Amino acid sequence: MSETSAALPEAEGNLLTDNPALYEARFPDPERLAARWAEDALRAHGAGPRVLDVGCGTGRDAAHLHTAGRTVVGADLSDAMLAYARTHHPGPRYERADLRRFHLRDLGPQPFDAVVCLDSALLYCHTNAELDGFLDSCRRALAPGGLLVAEMRNGAFFLGRTELLDAPAVRGFAWEGTVYRSVTTLTVDRSAQLLRRRRVWSREDGAPPVEQHSAWRLLFPQELRYALAAHGFTVLELHDGPGPRTEPPWRAGFSPAVDGSPCAGGLPPGADGSPSEPDGPCPAGRPPSADGPSSAGSPSSGRGGSAADGDRLHLVARLSGG
């Protein structure tokens, strides 16, 4: 990346999404845990080969699904991300689309067997209308019996828990000889049901700091179930872990019964002495239930726990008709 493109963007830009290589440096996933978790879900529930990765970002997850033998289309709203994906993660076909409302005619000649939406991308649907637009688009893009596989923050985690809100998170990392520093503050906007993020970026070379703002929808498990049912989906899995961004993370063959842990989600954020990351890998933070398993998940799959009160939420749902 040239010196010009590596410079801090203007305030209306986004340092990470405008610089995909920097994004991958900041959030490395050398083991491709997110894509492997998604592939495991697709295999566990018998998905066909045609997959749409919506909100595909840099394309690394879409490319992994492609190498697993699937026919993949990656869709994103960022032209910079799409250009990077085509160059650095070839294999899938990449198209520009807004996840809040997309059309099958723009993405492929026939319906998909699965839609994958990782890393809280679904939560950029800030309003009910936008969430309905996403789910309606998924319904129209999927073949009967197709799957929706998603991973995101869990709104229920913020009911009475403040670990991620109490103090700003300060992070630093080096990339191409430059040290970047971010100070991130999360706040809950209860009226809008949003988790708002204020992040200030700075560099050691004295470039002026840049303040950026973004937000995620705070979706609650039962709210998500209701919305999915309204659009013809049946929930197969809904739980807080393990997943690609929990601690301990998901691994192939995980089964709560085999591992013998009453807390599939792992330690609460900060329980190991380190603060959790406000937009990167986060501990699931679920203590053992005092009254047995919750009914929020589907323990029969053996892929995750049955509670849904940790920091991350993992979803597999099937469109009716299959």
Backbone as numpy.savetxt, mean C-alpha at the origin, in Angstrom:
# Nx Ny Nz CAx CAy CAz Cx Cy Cz
20.68 10.25 -12.62 19.83 11.44 -12.62 20.72 12.67 -12.62
20.36 13.65 -13.41 21.17 14.86 -13.51 21.08 15.70 -12.26
21.99 16.62 -12.13 21.98 17.49 -10.96 20.71 18.30 -10.89
20.22 18.71 -12.06 19.00 19.51 -12.08 17.81 18.71 -11.59
17.67 17.49 -12.09 16.51 16.69 -11.70 16.62 16.19 -10.27
17.85 16.14 -9.73 18.02 15.69 -8.35 17.75 16.80 -7.35
17.66 18.05 -7.83 17.42 19.16 -6.92 16.03 19.06 -6.31
15.85 19.68 -5.15 14.55 19.68 -4.51 13.53 20.36 -5.42
12.38 19.74 -5.65 11.37 20.34 -6.52 10.68 21.51 -5.82
9.88 22.20 -6.59 9.08 23.27 -6.01 8.06 22.67 -5.05
7.47 23.54 -4.21 6.61 23.07 -3.13 5.43 22.24 -3.64
4.95 22.56 -4.89 3.80 21.82 -5.36 4.18 20.44 -5.88
5.47 20.14 -6.00 5.92 18.84 -6.44 6.01 17.88 -5.27
6.58 16.73 -5.54 6.79 15.73 -4.50 8.16 15.11 -4.74
9.03 15.27 -3.77 10.42 14.86 -3.95 10.54 13.41 -4.36
9.77 12.52 -3.75 9.93 11.10 -4.01 9.22 10.66 -5.29
7.99 11.06 -5.50 7.28 10.62 -6.70 7.78 11.33 -7.95
8.35 12.52 -7.80 8.93 13.20 -8.95 10.31 12.66 -9.29
10.91 11.90 -8.37 12.24 11.32 -8.56 12.18 9.83 -8.20
11.69 8.99 -9.12 11.45 7.58 -8.80 12.68 6.83 -8.30
13.85 7.13 -8.85 15.05 6.45 -8.38 15.32 6.79 -6.92
15.04 8.02 -6.54 15.20 8.42 -5.15 14.16 7.71 -4.28
12.97 7.55 -4.79 11.93 6.82 -4.05 12.40 5.40 -3.74
12.95 4.71 -4.75 13.40 3.35 -4.50 14.60 3.30 -3.56
15.42 4.35 -3.59 16.54 4.41 -2.65 16.03 4.63 -1.23
14.98 5.43 -1.10 14.42 5.72 0.23 13.66 4.54 0.79
12.94 3.81 -0.06 12.14 2.67 0.37 12.55 1.43 -0.40
13.73 0.91 -0.13 14.18 -0.28 -0.86 13.35 -1.50 -0.47
13.16 -2.36 -1.44 12.46 -3.63 -1.20 13.18 -4.71 -1.99
14.44 -4.99 -1.61 15.25 -5.92 -2.41 14.67 -7.32 -2.47
13.91 -7.71 -1.46 13.31 -9.04 -1.46 11.94 -9.07 -2.13
11.49 -7.90 -2.60 10.19 -7.78 -3.27 9.07 -8.38 -2.41
9.08 -8.02 -1.13 8.10 -8.58 -0.21 6.67 -8.22 -0.61
6.47 -6.96 -1.03 5.11 -6.53 -1.37 4.57 -7.36 -2.53
5.37 -7.51 -3.58 4.92 -8.27 -4.74 4.78 -9.75 -4.43
5.69 -10.29 -3.62 5.61 -11.70 -3.26 4.37 -11.97 -2.41
4.06 -11.03 -1.49 2.84 -11.18 -0.69 1.61 -11.17 -1.61
1.60 -10.23 -2.58 0.47 -10.17 -3.50 0.37 -11.44 -4.34
1.51 -11.93 -4.84 1.50 -13.16 -5.64 1.01 -14.34 -4.81
1.39 -14.38 -3.53 0.93 -15.45 -2.66 -0.59 -15.41 -2.51
-1.13 -14.20 -2.38 -2.59 -14.06 -2.28 -3.27 -14.50 -3.57
-2.70 -14.12 -4.70 -3.29 -14.50 -5.99 -3.29 -16.02 -6.15
-2.19 -16.66 -5.79 -2.11 -18.11 -5.91 -3.05 -18.80 -4.91
-3.08 -18.28 -3.68 -3.90 -18.91 -2.64 -5.38 -18.92 -3.00
-5.79 -17.90 -3.76 -7.21 -17.79 -4.08 -7.49 -18.06 -5.56
-6.53 -18.66 -6.26 -6.78 -19.18 -7.59 -7.00 -18.14 -8.66
-6.29 -17.02 -8.60 -6.47 -15.97 -9.60 -5.89 -16.40 -10.94
-6.53 -15.96 -12.01 -6.02 -16.17 -13.35 -4.80 -15.29 -13.63
-4.27 -15.34 -14.85 -2.98 -14.71 -15.14 -3.02 -13.21 -15.40
-4.16 -12.63 -15.70 -4.21 -11.22 -16.12 -4.37 -10.33 -14.89
-3.38 -9.45 -14.64 -3.35 -8.65 -13.41 -3.18 -7.17 -13.76
-3.96 -6.34 -13.11 -3.80 -4.89 -13.16 -3.23 -4.42 -11.84
-2.04 -3.80 -11.88 -1.44 -3.19 -10.69 -1.74 -1.70 -10.75
-2.72 -1.27 -9.98 -3.16 0.12 -10.04 -2.47 0.91 -8.93
-1.90 2.06 -9.28 -1.01 2.78 -8.39 0.34 2.09 -8.35
0.84 1.71 -9.53 2.02 0.84 -9.62 3.32 1.54 -9.27
3.35 2.88 -9.23 4.57 3.59 -8.86 5.72 3.28 -9.79
6.86 2.88 -9.22 8.07 2.64 -10.01 8.00 1.38 -10.86
7.01 0.53 -10.64 6.83 -0.66 -11.44 7.53 -1.90 -10.91
8.20 -1.79 -9.77 8.96 -2.96 -9.31 8.05 -4.12 -8.90
6.88 -3.82 -8.34 5.97 -4.90 -7.97 5.31 -5.50 -9.20
4.91 -4.64 -10.13 4.33 -5.14 -11.38 5.31 -6.04 -12.11
6.58 -5.64 -12.13 7.60 -6.43 -12.83 7.80 -7.79 -12.16
7.73 -7.81 -10.82 7.88 -9.10 -10.14 6.70 -10.02 -10.48
5.50 -9.48 -10.50 4.34 -10.29 -10.87 4.49 -10.80 -12.30
5.08 -9.98 -13.17 5.34 -10.40 -14.54 6.32 -11.58 -14.57
7.38 -11.49 -13.78 8.36 -12.59 -13.77 7.78 -13.85 -13.16
6.70 -13.71 -12.38 6.02 -14.88 -11.82 5.12 -15.57 -12.84
5.06 -15.00 -14.05 4.32 -15.64 -15.12 2.99 -14.99 -15.44
2.73 -13.83 -14.87 1.45 -13.17 -15.11 1.54 -12.12 -16.21
0.43 -11.86 -16.84 0.33 -10.78 -17.82 -0.14 -9.54 -17.09
0.73 -8.54 -16.98 0.51 -7.44 -16.05 0.43 -6.11 -16.79
-0.53 -5.31 -16.38 -0.59 -3.90 -16.76 -0.40 -3.08 -15.50
0.54 -2.16 -15.52 0.75 -1.24 -14.41 0.14 0.11 -14.74
-0.61 0.67 -13.82 -1.28 1.95 -14.06 -0.91 2.93 -12.95
-0.63 4.16 -13.33 -0.28 5.19 -12.35 -0.61 6.55 -12.95
-0.78 7.54 -12.07 -1.09 8.90 -12.51 0.17 9.73 -12.75
1.32 9.25 -12.26 2.57 10.00 -12.36 3.31 9.64 -13.64
3.51 10.62 -14.51 4.26 10.38 -15.74 5.71 10.02 -15.43
6.27 10.63 -14.38 7.66 10.33 -14.02 7.80 8.87 -13.58
6.86 8.40 -12.78 6.90 7.01 -12.34 6.74 6.06 -13.53
5.84 6.36 -14.43 5.61 5.49 -15.57 6.83 5.42 -16.48
7.46 6.56 -16.71 8.66 6.57 -17.55 9.77 5.74 -16.91
9.92 5.87 -15.60 10.93 5.10 -14.87 10.61 3.61 -14.94
9.34 3.26 -14.75 8.94 1.86 -14.76 9.24 1.22 -16.11
8.92 1.91 -17.19 9.16 1.34 -18.52 10.64 1.08 -18.77
11.50 1.93 -18.20 12.93 1.79 -18.43 13.58 0.79 -17.48
13.21 0.86 -16.19 13.92 0.09 -15.16 13.22 -1.20 -14.76
11.93 -1.33 -15.04 11.19 -2.54 -14.68 10.34 -2.99 -15.86
10.99 -3.38 -16.96 10.25 -3.78 -18.15 9.56 -5.12 -17.96
8.66 -5.38 -18.88 7.88 -6.62 -18.85 6.40 -6.30 -18.88
5.88 -5.63 -17.84 4.48 -5.21 -17.89 4.27 -4.09 -18.92
3.04 -3.89 -19.28 2.67 -2.71 -20.06 2.22 -1.64 -19.07
2.69 -0.42 -19.25 2.39 0.65 -18.31 1.51 1.71 -18.98
0.45 2.09 -18.27 -0.50 3.06 -18.80 -0.82 4.10 -17.73
-1.14 5.31 -18.19 -1.51 6.38 -17.26 -3.00 6.26 -16.92
-3.30 6.23 -15.63 -4.69 6.14 -15.19 -4.80 6.66 -13.77
-5.96 7.20 -13.46 -6.28 7.69 -12.12 -7.05 6.60 -11.40
-6.53 6.11 -10.29 -7.19 5.00 -9.61 -8.58 5.36 -9.10
-8.85 6.65 -8.93 -10.17 7.05 -8.43 -11.28 6.87 -9.46
-10.89 6.73 -10.73 -11.83 6.40 -11.79 -11.02 6.03 -13.03
-11.02 4.75 -13.37 -10.30 4.32 -14.56 -11.21 3.44 -15.40
-10.80 3.21 -16.65 -11.67 2.51 -17.60 -10.92 1.36 -18.25
-11.57 0.23 -18.34 -10.96 -0.95 -18.92 -10.50 -0.69 -20.35
-11.26 0.09 -21.10 -10.90 0.34 -22.51 -9.53 0.99 -22.65
-9.07 1.70 -21.59 -7.77 2.36 -21.64 -6.63 1.45 -21.20
-6.96 0.27 -20.68 -5.94 -0.55 -20.03 -5.73 -1.92 -20.67
-6.71 -2.42 -21.39 -6.52 -3.73 -21.97 -7.72 -4.16 -22.79
-7.53 -5.17 -23.63 -8.61 -5.62 -24.51 -9.64 -6.51 -23.83
-9.31 -7.04 -22.66 -10.24 -7.94 -21.98 -10.14 -7.74 -20.48
-11.15 -8.18 -19.73 -11.14 -7.97 -18.28 -9.95 -8.66 -17.61
-9.60 -8.15 -16.44 -8.49 -8.70 -15.66 -9.01 -9.77 -14.70
-8.10 -10.65 -14.33 -8.42 -11.67 -13.32 -8.19 -11.15 -11.90
-7.39 -10.09 -11.78 -7.12 -9.53 -10.45 -6.69 -8.08 -10.59
-7.06 -7.29 -9.61 -6.54 -5.94 -9.43 -5.73 -5.92 -8.15
-4.51 -5.43 -8.23 -3.61 -5.31 -7.08 -3.41 -3.83 -6.80
-3.50 -3.45 -5.52 -3.35 -2.05 -5.13 -2.59 -2.02 -3.79
-1.29 -1.72 -3.84 -0.41 -1.87 -2.69 0.00 -0.51 -2.11
0.61 -0.59 -0.92 1.27 0.56 -0.30 0.33 1.74 -0.08
-0.87 1.46 0.39 -1.85 2.49 0.75 -2.32 3.34 -0.42
-2.07 2.90 -1.65 -2.52 3.69 -2.80 -4.03 3.88 -2.79
-4.76 2.86 -2.32 -6.22 2.96 -2.27 -6.68 4.14 -1.41
-5.87 4.51 -0.43 -6.27 5.55 0.52 -6.13 6.96 -0.03
-5.68 7.08 -1.28 -5.75 8.38 -1.94 -7.16 8.67 -2.44
-8.07 7.74 -2.25 -9.50 8.00 -2.42 -9.98 8.68 -1.15
-9.98 9.99 -1.14 -10.25 10.73 0.09 -11.74 10.83 0.43
-12.59 10.78 -0.56 -14.03 10.96 -0.33 -14.76 9.66 -0.64
-16.02 9.60 -0.20 -16.83 8.43 -0.51 -17.03 8.29 -2.01
-17.19 9.41 -2.70 -17.36 9.37 -4.15 -16.12 8.80 -4.83
-14.94 9.17 -4.34 -13.71 8.65 -4.93 -13.54 7.17 -4.63
-13.90 6.74 -3.42 -13.83 5.32 -3.08 -14.81 4.53 -3.94
-16.02 5.05 -4.11 -16.98 4.39 -4.99 -16.45 4.32 -6.42
-15.78 5.40 -6.86 -15.22 5.41 -8.20 -14.17 4.33 -8.38
-13.31 4.16 -7.36 -12.29 3.11 -7.43 -12.92 1.73 -7.48
-13.84 1.46 -6.56 -14.44 0.12 -6.50 -15.31 -0.16 -7.72
-16.00 0.83 -8.22 -16.78 0.64 -9.44 -15.87 0.37 -10.63
-14.73 1.07 -10.69 -13.76 0.83 -11.76 -13.20 -0.57 -11.67
-12.89 -1.03 -10.45 -12.41 -2.40 -10.28 -13.46 -3.40 -10.73
-14.70 -3.17 -10.35 -15.78 -4.09 -10.73 -15.89 -4.19 -12.24
-15.80 -3.07 -12.93 -15.92 -3.06 -14.39 -14.70 -3.64 -15.08
-13.54 -3.55 -14.43 -12.30 -4.03 -15.03 -12.06 -5.52 -14.80
-12.75 -6.11 -13.83 -12.51 -7.50 -13.46 -13.47 -8.45 -14.17
-12.95 -9.63 -14.47 -13.81 -10.72 -14.91 -14.63 -11.21 -13.72
-15.77 -11.83 -13.97 -16.54 -12.41 -12.85 -15.66 -13.35 -12.02
-15.73 -13.20 -10.71 -14.90 -14.00 -9.83 -13.49 -13.47 -9.65
-13.20 -12.31 -10.26 -11.86 -11.72 -10.13 -11.58 -11.23 -8.73
-10.28 -11.05 -8.43 -9.84 -10.68 -7.09 -9.41 -9.22 -7.02
-9.64 -8.63 -5.86 -9.04 -7.35 -5.49 -8.12 -7.63 -4.31
-6.82 -7.34 -4.48 -5.82 -7.56 -3.44 -5.22 -6.21 -3.09
-5.29 -5.82 -1.82 -4.82 -4.49 -1.42 -4.14 -4.54 -0.07
-3.24 -3.58 0.13 -2.51 -3.44 1.39 -2.44 -1.96 1.69
-2.74 -1.59 2.95 -2.89 -0.16 3.26 -2.79 0.08 4.75
-2.73 1.36 5.11 -2.88 1.74 6.51 -4.28 1.38 6.99
-4.40 1.21 8.31 -5.66 0.80 8.92 -6.19 1.93 9.78
-7.34 2.48 9.41 -7.90 3.57 10.17 -8.20 3.21 11.61
-8.54 1.95 11.87 -8.89 1.52 13.23 -7.71 1.66 14.18
-6.49 1.62 13.66 -5.31 1.74 14.51 -5.31 3.06 15.28
-5.88 4.10 14.68 -5.82 5.44 15.26 -6.97 5.72 16.22
-7.78 4.71 16.53 -8.83 4.87 17.53 -8.20 4.68 18.91
-7.76 5.76 19.50 -7.19 5.72 20.84 -5.71 5.47 20.89
-5.04 5.31 19.75 -3.60 5.06 19.74 -2.90 6.25 19.10
-1.80 6.66 19.71 -1.12 7.88 19.28 0.35 7.68 18.98
0.82 6.43 18.88 2.26 6.21 18.68 2.81 6.94 17.47
2.03 7.00 16.41 2.51 7.64 15.19 2.22 9.13 15.14
1.55 9.64 16.16 1.14 11.05 16.18 1.87 11.88 17.21
2.50 11.23 18.19 3.01 11.96 19.35 4.15 12.90 19.04
5.00 12.56 18.10 6.18 13.39 17.81 6.54 13.25 16.34
7.16 14.28 15.76 7.61 14.17 14.36 8.62 13.04 14.20
8.59 12.42 13.05 9.56 11.38 12.70 10.66 12.01 11.86
11.89 11.84 12.29 13.03 12.41 11.58 13.80 11.28 10.92
14.01 11.40 9.62 14.71 10.37 8.87 15.79 11.03 8.01
16.85 10.29 7.79 17.89 10.74 6.89 18.43 9.59 6.09
18.81 9.86 4.86 19.43 8.82 4.04 20.27 9.49 2.96
21.25 8.76 2.49 22.16 9.26 1.47 21.82 8.64 0.13
21.93 9.45 -0.91 21.69 8.97 -2.26 22.53 9.78 -3.23
23.34 9.09 -4.00 24.23 9.69 -4.98 25.06 10.82 -4.38
25.59 10.55 -3.19 26.49 11.50 -2.56 25.85 12.64 -1.83
24.52 12.68 -1.77 23.81 13.75 -1.08 23.00 13.16 0.07
23.05 13.81 1.23 22.28 13.36 2.38 20.97 14.15 2.43
19.87 13.42 2.44 18.54 14.00 2.53 17.99 13.78 3.93
17.26 14.77 4.42 16.66 14.69 5.76 15.20 15.10 5.66
14.35 14.32 6.31 12.93 14.65 6.32 12.42 14.69 7.75
11.54 15.63 8.01 10.84 15.73 9.29 9.35 15.62 8.97
8.73 14.55 9.45 7.35 14.23 9.08 6.45 14.28 10.31
5.35 15.00 10.16 4.35 15.11 11.22 3.01 14.59 10.71
2.40 13.70 11.46 1.09 13.16 11.12 0.04 13.72 12.06
-1.11 14.09 11.52 -2.24 14.54 12.32 -3.51 13.91 11.77
-4.48 13.72 12.65 -5.76 13.13 12.25 -6.78 14.25 12.05
-7.32 14.33 10.86 -8.41 15.25 10.55 -9.71 14.44 10.68
-10.35 14.55 11.83 -11.49 13.69 12.12 -12.70 14.02 11.26
-12.93 15.29 10.97 -14.11 15.64 10.18 -14.01 15.12 8.75
-12.81 15.14 8.19 -12.62 14.63 6.83 -12.25 13.16 6.82
-11.97 12.59 7.99 -11.55 11.19 8.14 -10.27 10.95 7.32
-9.29 11.84 7.52 -8.03 11.77 6.81 -6.87 11.76 7.79
-5.82 11.05 7.44 -4.53 11.14 8.12 -3.67 12.09 7.29
-3.42 13.26 7.82 -2.70 14.29 7.07 -1.21 14.24 7.42
-0.40 14.41 6.38 1.05 14.36 6.55 1.68 15.68 6.10
2.46 16.25 7.00 3.28 17.42 6.66 4.74 16.99 6.71
5.43 17.16 5.62 6.83 16.72 5.55 7.70 17.88 5.06
8.79 18.09 5.76 9.77 19.11 5.38 11.06 18.41 4.98
11.46 18.63 3.72 12.68 18.04 3.19 13.81 19.06 3.22
15.00 18.59 3.56 16.19 19.43 3.48 17.36 18.58 3.00
18.42 19.27 2.57 19.63 18.58 2.11 20.83 19.21 2.79
21.88 18.41 2.92 23.07 18.88 3.62 23.82 19.96 2.84
23.52 20.11 1.55 24.25 21.09 0.74 23.69 22.50 0.87
22.70 22.67 1.75 22.19 24.01 2.01 21.05 24.45 1.10
20.53 23.58 0.27 19.38 23.93 -0.56 18.20 24.30 0.33
17.40 25.27 -0.09 16.26 25.68 0.75 15.34 24.50 1.04
14.85 24.38 2.26 13.92 23.29 2.58 12.61 23.43 1.82
11.95 22.32 1.64 10.67 22.29 0.94 9.64 21.62 1.82
8.50 22.25 1.99 7.41 21.69 2.78 6.35 21.13 1.86
5.95 19.89 2.12 4.96 19.22 1.28 3.86 18.62 2.14
2.67 18.53 1.57 1.50 18.03 2.29 0.82 16.94 1.48
0.36 15.91 2.16 -0.42 14.85 1.53 -1.34 14.26 2.59
-2.19 13.31 2.18 -3.14 12.73 3.12 -3.59 11.37 2.63
-3.99 10.54 3.60 -4.59 9.24 3.32 -5.97 9.20 3.96
-6.90 8.52 3.31 -8.20 8.25 3.90 -8.02 7.27 5.07
-8.70 7.52 6.16 -8.71 6.58 7.27 -9.94 5.69 7.12
-9.72 4.51 6.54 -10.79 3.55 6.35 -10.79 2.55 7.48
-11.97 2.25 7.98 -12.12 1.28 9.05 -12.55 -0.06 8.46
-12.17 -1.16 9.09 -12.44 -2.48 8.49 -13.90 -2.71 8.14
-14.82 -2.41 9.04 -16.23 -2.65 8.74 -16.75 -1.70 7.68
-16.24 -0.48 7.65 -16.59 0.48 6.61 -16.14 -0.05 5.24
-14.95 -0.62 5.20 -14.43 -1.17 3.95 -15.26 -2.37 3.51
-15.63 -3.23 4.46 -16.48 -4.37 4.13 -17.80 -3.89 3.50
-18.39 -2.87 4.09 -19.67 -2.35 3.60 -19.54 -1.83 2.17
-18.48 -1.05 1.93 -18.27 -0.49 0.60 -18.03 -1.58 -0.43
-17.25 -2.59 -0.06 -16.98 -3.68 -0.98 -18.26 -4.44 -1.32
-19.07 -4.74 -0.30 -20.32 -5.46 -0.54 -21.25 -4.67 -1.46
-21.25 -3.34 -1.31 -22.11 -2.50 -2.14 -21.71 -2.57 -3.61
-20.49 -2.95 -3.88 -20.01 -3.04 -5.26 -19.85 -4.48 -5.73
-20.43 -5.42 -4.98 -20.48 -6.80 -5.43 -19.29 -7.65 -5.06
-18.51 -7.23 -4.06 -17.34 -8.01 -3.62 -17.64 -8.75 -2.33
-17.07 -9.94 -2.21 -17.11 -10.71 -0.98 -15.71 -10.74 -0.39
-15.58 -10.38 0.88 -14.27 -10.34 1.53 -13.80 -11.76 1.85
-12.62 -12.10 1.38 -12.00 -13.40 1.68 -10.98 -13.29 2.80
-10.27 -12.18 2.86 -9.30 -11.91 3.92 -9.37 -10.43 4.26
-9.31 -10.14 5.56 -9.20 -8.75 6.02 -8.58 -8.81 7.40
-7.30 -8.46 7.49 -6.56 -8.64 8.74 -5.37 -7.70 8.78
-4.75 -7.63 9.95 -3.66 -6.67 10.13 -2.27 -7.29 9.97
-2.21 -8.52 9.54 -0.89 -9.06 9.27 -0.80 -10.55 9.52
0.35 -11.08 9.16 1.53 -10.36 8.70 1.40 -9.93 7.24
2.16 -8.90 6.89 2.15 -8.38 5.54 3.52 -7.84 5.20
3.67 -7.27 4.02 4.99 -6.80 3.59 5.53 -5.62 4.39
4.65 -4.91 5.10 5.10 -3.75 5.87 4.87 -3.90 7.37
4.67 -5.12 7.82 4.55 -5.35 9.26 5.88 -5.82 9.82
5.97 -5.83 11.13 7.17 -6.33 11.80 6.74 -7.32 12.88
7.07 -8.61 12.78 7.86 -9.18 11.69 7.08 -9.20 10.38
7.79 -9.18 9.26 7.10 -9.13 7.97 6.55 -10.49 7.56
5.66 -10.43 6.59 5.13 -11.67 5.99 6.28 -12.50 5.42
6.11 -13.79 5.46 7.01 -14.70 4.78 6.20 -15.85 4.23
6.67 -16.42 3.16 5.94 -17.50 2.50 5.71 -18.65 3.48
4.50 -19.17 3.48 4.17 -20.30 4.33 3.80 -19.95 5.75
3.66 -18.62 6.06 3.31 -18.24 7.42 1.94 -18.77 7.79
1.83 -19.29 8.98 0.54 -19.69 9.53 0.55 -19.38 11.02
-0.42 -18.60 11.53 -0.45 -18.30 12.96 -0.44 -19.56 13.81
-1.12 -20.61 13.36 -1.17 -21.83 14.16 0.19 -22.49 14.24
0.94 -22.44 13.11 2.26 -23.06 13.11 3.24 -22.24 13.92
3.20 -20.93 13.76 4.15 -20.08 14.45 3.84 -19.96 15.93
2.59 -20.23 16.30 2.24 -20.25 17.70 2.21 -18.89 18.36
2.10 -17.84 17.58 2.11 -16.50 18.15 0.69 -15.97 18.25
0.29 -15.43 19.43 -1.04 -14.85 19.53 -1.11 -13.49 18.88
0.04 -12.99 18.41 0.06 -11.65 17.82 0.74 -11.72 16.46
-0.04 -12.08 15.44 0.54 -12.21 14.11 1.08 -10.90 13.60
0.57 -9.79 14.12 0.99 -8.49 13.63 2.32 -8.04 14.16
2.84 -8.62 15.23 4.15 -8.25 15.72 4.09 -7.27 16.88
5.20 -6.58 17.11 5.33 -5.67 18.24 4.63 -4.36 17.96
4.19 -3.66 19.01 3.66 -2.32 18.81 4.75 -1.41 18.28
4.37 -0.35 17.52 5.37 0.58 17.03 6.23 1.11 18.16
7.53 1.03 17.97 8.45 1.56 18.97 8.78 0.58 20.07
8.17 -0.61 20.06 8.41 -1.54 21.15 9.83 -2.08 21.15
10.51 -1.99 20.00 11.89 -2.44 19.93 12.86 -1.29 20.15
12.33 -0.13 20.55 13.18 1.02 20.82 13.33 1.95 19.66
12.70 1.63 18.50 12.82 2.51 17.34 11.45 2.99 16.93
11.32 4.25 16.51 10.02 4.75 16.06 9.64 4.14 14.74
8.34 4.04 14.50 7.89 3.49 13.24 7.91 4.55 12.16
8.01 4.10 10.94 8.13 5.00 9.79 6.76 5.45 9.33
6.52 6.77 9.18 5.18 7.23 8.85 4.71 6.96 7.44
5.57 6.55 6.52 5.06 6.17 5.22 5.89 5.07 4.58
6.73 4.44 5.35 7.47 3.28 4.88 7.05 2.07 5.68
7.91 1.05 5.74 7.54 -0.15 6.50 7.20 0.17 7.95
6.04 -0.28 8.41 5.55 0.07 9.74 5.22 -1.19 10.52
5.55 -1.25 11.81 5.09 -2.37 12.63 3.59 -2.42 12.68
3.05 -3.61 12.79 1.59 -3.74 12.80 1.00 -3.29 14.11
1.69 -3.47 15.20 1.27 -2.91 16.46 0.00 -3.49 17.04
-0.18 -4.79 17.00 -1.40 -5.37 17.54 -1.09 -6.23 18.75
-1.57 -5.86 19.94 -1.39 -6.72 21.09 -2.31 -7.93 21.00
-1.98 -9.01 21.69 -2.87 -10.17 21.67 -4.26 -9.78 22.16
-5.28 -10.36 21.53 -6.64 -10.07 21.92 -6.94 -10.72 23.26
-7.64 -10.01 24.11 -7.96 -10.53 25.44 -9.15 -11.47 25.41
-9.90 -11.45 24.31 -11.11 -12.27 24.28 -11.16 -13.14 23.03
-10.00 -13.54 22.53 -9.96 -14.47 21.41 -9.93 -13.75 20.09
-9.92 -14.51 18.98 -9.82 -13.92 17.66 -10.99 -13.01 17.33
-10.67 -11.95 16.58 -11.71 -11.07 16.08 -12.38 -11.72 14.88
-13.59 -11.30 14.59 -14.28 -11.81 13.40 -13.94 -11.01 12.17
-12.97 -10.05 12.27 -12.72 -9.16 11.15 -11.98 -9.82 10.01
-11.29 -10.93 10.24 -10.49 -11.54 9.19 -11.03 -12.90 8.79
-10.26 -13.59 7.97 -10.64 -14.93 7.52 -9.51 -15.87 7.84
-9.49 -16.49 9.05 -8.37 -17.30 9.47 -8.20 -18.58 8.69
-9.20 -18.96 7.92 -9.12 -20.25 7.25 -8.05 -20.31 6.19
-7.62 -19.15 5.67 -6.64 -19.16 4.59 -5.26 -19.53 5.09
-4.97 -19.33 6.38 -3.64 -19.59 6.89 -2.63 -18.54 6.47
-3.05 -17.46 5.82 -2.12 -16.45 5.32 -1.94 -15.29 6.28
-2.76 -15.17 7.30 -2.64 -14.04 8.19 -3.46 -14.25 9.44
-3.43 -13.26 10.32 -4.21 -13.32 11.53 -5.67 -13.04 11.26
-6.45 -12.92 12.33 -7.87 -12.67 12.18 -8.28 -11.34 12.79
-7.35 -10.61 13.39 -7.66 -9.30 13.95 -7.40 -8.22 12.91
-7.96 -7.06 13.13 -7.81 -5.96 12.17 -7.67 -4.64 12.90
-6.82 -4.60 13.93 -6.64 -3.36 14.68 -5.19 -2.88 14.68
-4.30 -3.52 13.90 -2.92 -3.06 13.79 -2.79 -1.93 12.80
-1.57 -1.49 12.57 -1.32 -0.31 11.74 -1.56 -0.58 10.26
-1.45 -1.82 9.82 -1.65 -2.14 8.41 -2.87 -3.04 8.24
-3.51 -2.92 7.08 -4.69 -3.70 6.77 -4.46 -4.42 5.44
-4.77 -5.69 5.40 -4.52 -6.53 4.24 -5.83 -7.12 3.77
-6.12 -6.94 2.49 -7.43 -7.26 1.96 -7.32 -8.18 0.74
-8.16 -9.20 0.72 -8.42 -9.97 -0.49 -9.93 -10.10 -0.60
-10.48 -9.68 -1.74 -11.93 -9.75 -1.95 -12.20 -10.29 -3.36
-13.34 -10.99 -3.49 -13.69 -11.59 -4.78 -14.96 -10.94 -5.33
-14.92 -10.61 -6.62 -16.11 -10.09 -7.28 -17.11 -11.22 -7.51
-18.35 -10.94 -7.28 -19.38 -11.97 -7.45 -19.43 -12.44 -8.90
-19.90 -13.65 -9.07 -20.06 -14.20 -10.41 -19.08 -15.28 -10.74
-18.10 -15.55 -9.83 -17.12 -16.58 -10.10 -17.47 -17.89 -9.43
